[in-house]
């Protein structure tokens, strides 16, 4: 009886490793590759907003530096 149970368990494990596991791994990595192909629309929108915010910050910093240069000419020398 225990030999029959051991044989059946061995057969199930072999079928799992030969049939189920390779298909499972293939589908898993195909799904990962599909996710990594590019940015989603939501990510593109967020990236665009970050880019615009960065450009606005650059302009504001340049304006602030101009104002500081006029008002306090030696402000850059102080560390």
Backbone bond lengths (Angstrom), bond angles and torsions (degrees), N, CA, C in turn:
res aa  C-N    CA-C-N  psi(-1)  N-CA   C-N-CA  omega(-1)  CA-C   N-CA-C  phi
1 X - - - 1.451 - - 1.525 110.79 -
2 X 1.308 117.94 -46.02 1.454 120.34 -179.49 1.527 110.81 -67.88
3 X 1.341 116.71 -29.05 1.461 120.10 177.11 1.520 109.92 -67.96
4 X 1.321 117.90 -39.93 1.454 122.19 178.88 1.530 110.37 -66.01
5 X 1.312 117.10 -43.16 1.457 121.49 178.40 1.529 110.68 -64.11
6 X 1.328 116.35 -42.99 1.461 121.00 178.30 1.530 110.54 -63.90
7 X 1.319 117.20 -40.01 1.465 121.63 178.35 1.521 111.84 -65.31
8 X 1.318 117.07 -41.77 1.462 120.85 178.93 1.533 110.75 -66.74
9 X 1.320 116.28 -41.75 1.460 120.89 179.02 1.529 110.27 -64.02
10 X 1.292 116.45 -41.40 1.466 121.14 177.75 1.522 110.07 -62.85
11 X 1.322 117.41 -42.85 1.465 121.27 179.84 1.529 110.81 -63.70
12 X 1.308 117.24 -41.93 1.469 121.15 179.31 1.530 110.04 -63.72
13 X 1.323 116.92 -43.74 1.467 120.93 179.68 1.526 110.56 -63.87
14 X 1.310 117.88 -41.64 1.471 121.51 179.53 1.528 110.22 -64.47
15 X 1.328 117.49 -44.53 1.468 120.64 178.69 1.525 109.99 -62.39
16 X 1.312 116.80 -42.20 1.461 120.28 178.40 1.519 110.78 -60.20
17 X 1.319 117.53 -47.12 1.464 121.47 -177.01 1.525 112.62 -70.25
18 X 1.310 117.99 -30.46 1.468 120.82 -176.51 1.526 111.51 -89.03
19 X 1.316 118.69 -34.37 1.463 120.97 -174.12 1.532 112.23 -108.18
20 X 1.295 117.18 -57.07 1.461 121.39 -170.83 1.525 111.84 -72.61
21 X 1.300 118.38 -48.88 1.460 122.06 -175.29 1.532 113.02 -60.12
22 X 1.340 120.32 -47.16 1.474 118.51 178.31 1.532 113.33 -61.68
23 X 1.331 117.61 -39.56 1.465 120.52 179.21 1.526 109.61 -66.21
24 X 1.310 116.13 -42.27 1.461 121.13 179.13 1.523 110.48 -61.17
25 X 1.323 117.95 -47.09 1.462 121.44 179.07 1.526 111.55 -63.54
26 X 1.313 117.23 -41.64 1.463 121.68 179.16 1.527 110.57 -60.46
27 X 1.305 117.43 -48.74 1.463 120.90 179.63 1.529 111.63 -64.87
28 X 1.313 116.84 -37.55 1.467 120.93 178.90 1.525 110.68 -61.43
29 X 1.329 117.06 -49.35 1.458 119.44 -176.96 1.529 112.68 -75.09
30 X 1.314 118.27 -27.26 1.462 120.02 172.97 1.529 110.48 -65.10
31 X 1.317 116.15 -40.68 1.471 119.99 178.03 1.528 110.42 -65.20
32 X 1.332 117.71 -39.92 1.469 120.57 178.04 1.523 111.07 -64.54
33 X 1.317 117.39 -41.58 1.463 120.79 179.78 1.524 110.74 -65.35
34 X 1.321 116.70 -37.71 1.458 120.05 179.51 1.529 110.61 -64.42
35 X 1.331 117.66 -38.42 1.458 121.41 178.24 1.522 111.63 -65.83
36 X 1.325 117.17 -34.21 1.454 121.53 -174.16 1.524 113.22 -86.41
37 X 1.309 119.16 -1.02 1.462 121.58 -175.63 1.519 112.80 -66.90
38 X 1.271 119.15 -31.37 1.457 120.09 -178.15 1.510 111.49 -175.69
39 X 1.310 113.83 -179.86 1.454 119.76 179.47 1.524 110.36 -79.75
40 X 1.300 115.13 144.82 1.459 119.29 174.17 1.530 108.22 -77.54
41 X 1.300 116.60 168.33 1.473 120.77 178.99 1.528 110.47 -60.35
42 X 1.317 116.45 -39.17 1.461 121.16 179.39 1.529 110.00 -63.40
43 X 1.327 116.70 -42.17 1.463 120.59 178.55 1.527 111.31 -66.83
44 X 1.325 117.15 -38.00 1.466 120.79 178.68 1.527 110.90 -63.68
45 X 1.331 116.59 -40.82 1.468 120.99 178.94 1.527 109.84 -65.10
46 X 1.332 116.63 -44.62 1.469 120.35 179.56 1.522 110.78 -63.23
47 X 1.315 117.34 -41.74 1.458 120.82 179.17 1.522 111.22 -64.83
48 X 1.319 117.00 -39.51 1.462 121.36 178.19 1.534 110.79 -63.63
49 X 1.322 116.02 -42.59 1.468 119.98 178.18 1.524 110.99 -64.04
50 X 1.317 117.33 -41.90 1.460 120.37 177.57 1.522 111.18 -62.65
51 X 1.319 117.01 -40.08 1.463 121.50 178.59 1.535 110.44 -62.26
52 X 1.325 116.30 -45.86 1.469 120.32 178.81 1.521 111.26 -63.74
53 X 1.326 117.30 -42.46 1.463 120.96 178.06 1.523 110.99 -62.35
54 X 1.309 116.80 -39.44 1.456 120.73 177.93 1.517 111.90 -63.83
55 X 1.319 116.42 -41.97 1.466 120.09 177.69 1.535 111.34 -64.83
56 X 1.318 117.37 -40.93 1.461 120.96 177.45 1.526 111.12 -63.69
57 X 1.334 116.60 -41.45 1.466 120.07 178.58 1.524 110.53 -63.57
58 X 1.331 117.31 -40.45 1.464 120.88 178.71 1.526 110.60 -61.15
59 X 1.322 116.88 -44.29 1.462 120.88 178.79 1.527 111.08 -64.38
60 X 1.304 117.30 -41.39 1.462 120.95 -179.40 1.534 111.12 -66.34
61 X 1.311 116.35 -40.65 1.464 119.48 178.75 1.524 110.14 -65.15
62 X 1.334 116.75 -41.98 1.473 119.43 178.05 1.523 110.77 -61.27
63 X 1.318 117.10 -43.16 1.468 120.94 178.24 1.530 110.79 -63.22
64 X 1.313 116.66 -43.79 1.465 120.81 178.63 1.525 111.01 -61.81
65 X 1.332 117.82 -40.69 1.459 120.57 178.43 1.525 111.48 -64.80
66 X 1.329 117.60 -37.29 1.465 121.03 177.26 1.530 109.99 -63.41
67 X 1.324 115.60 -45.59 1.468 120.10 179.59 1.526 110.32 -62.55
68 X 1.315 117.44 -45.24 1.461 120.66 -179.97 1.524 111.56 -65.38
69 X 1.345 117.25 -37.74 1.464 119.88 178.05 1.524 111.32 -62.33
70 X 1.332 116.55 -37.82 1.469 120.17 179.42 1.525 111.77 -73.03
71 X 1.319 116.24 -41.70 1.456 120.03 -173.62 1.537 112.01 -84.42
72 X 1.314 116.95 -41.15 1.470 122.82 -178.52 1.529 108.97 -130.85
73 X 1.311 118.25 86.93 1.461 121.60 -173.95 1.534 114.05 -60.87
74 X 1.313 118.20 -27.14 1.461 120.29 -177.02 1.532 113.25 -97.73
75 X 1.302 118.48 15.53 1.475 120.00 -175.19 1.518 112.93 -65.46
76 X 1.333 118.16 -27.06 1.464 120.33 -178.76 1.529 111.90 -75.81
77 X 1.315 117.88 -22.83 1.456 121.47 -177.20 1.527 111.69 -76.52
78 X 1.313 117.95 -20.72 1.464 121.81 -178.76 1.522 109.03 -85.78
79 X 1.316 115.61 123.38 1.468 119.45 -179.12 1.496 111.23 -104.65
